Amino acid sequence: MLYEDALNSQTESHVIAFLSTVPAQHYVLGYGSLLSRDSRERYSQIFTPGLPVNVTGFQRAWVTRSIAEQQTYVGAITDSNSQLNALLIPTAINPQLKDREKDYRFVEVGVQALSFTGAPMSETLFNALEKHTFWICETLQVLPANEQFPVHQTYIDTCLSGCFEHGGETKAHAFVSQTKGWEHPRYNDREAPKYPRAANLDSRQHSKIDAILKALS
């Protein structure tokens, strides 16, 4: 299913049912490696399903530097003219998640910034969402990737494999087009992953990702 189709196929009743079926007070808007079910389950023990969502008011870019891990990740920067595709994930912001996102700060996001169906939000859905709190990981310090802190391929693979899971290749293309800073130094570490929370991918997925990224070169 195409990404736009995945969003448009979500009726408001579907979103409300999700909020009821997977009840939680707090939801994280995952827009990077948390998109990958394998990564968030194996490394953060987050076993709840997610729901595709668009988030306005933030620009995704390669600007989050991990000093400890010596690499650069995507981060969210406040920008009223931008949007990013994400996954609404019911989860507590516990010490384990805070450690995973130690290079970010958790910023509360208002319901008006969320879009699920591609149509204006009804009062019923707005009221249902208002009962919950939504968070996004905003980068602590904007520092573009460089040779000392490059972007590793296995991190890109993890993010895009998550896109495949709930939106197909079109959503992976959306991730690429909605992310700034692709001129970064990129290191192919598939043979010996440097990203510590890398998802498991097969050769077919690698080929699809390589084809998507080829347009950037």
Summary of the structure (lengths in Angstrom):
residues: 217
radius of gyration: 16.4
end to end distance: 26.9
largest distance: 50.3
contacts: 698
relative contact order: 0.22
helix: 37%
strand: 29%
